[in-house]
Amino acid sequence: MRHSRILRDGALYHVCARIAGKELLLEEASTKRLFMETVARARRKYDFRIENFTVMGNHVHILIRPGEGASLSKIMQWILGVFAMKLNRLYGRWGHVWGDRFMSWVVDGFRALVDLFTYIDANPVRAGLAAYPREWTASALAHRRRSLRDVVGPLGPALASLFPGHAVALLDGPE
């Protein structure tokens, strides 16, 4: 039985979506780019902000704040559905791409926000895919370091003070 999704106006959400069967469909750089291009298209269609994200080989983490009156479910359905159609068309596949409906949690409180922000940045490091978060190109950290604004915009003042320029993360080493 499905549990009801907790939705609040103005809330910040940690969203995670996993590929069916834990297949590494997102492993290729071109597939990661396709996912990020789909999110960029969704930003032009829907009102939302991405505060942080990372695209891994078989899942994605997104820290997202829907705009006033915008539906998290509609935004994510569009992103995941359009991406799945494009991926299937590109690779001559058919059927489900995503394993289940996306998971989402309301980010409650300052400590949870800091912990999640750091968790998302460090995900590729913990998985052994990068030595430092800044090396992972399919992330908000990499986009901000390269001044790319298609998926993420600049951080708001509170997060910018915690993660200046989103250029320094807890696991960063020397330049």
Secondary structure, 3 states (H helix, E strand, C coil): CCCCCCCCCCCCEEEEEEEHHHCCCCCCHHHHHHHHHHHHHHHHHCCEEEEEEEECCCEEEEEEEECCCCCHHHHHHHHHHHHHHHHHHHHCCCCCCECCCCEEEECCCHHHHHHHHHHHHHHHHHCCCCCCHHHCCCEHHHHHHCCCCCCCCCCCHHHHHHCHHHCCCCCCCCC
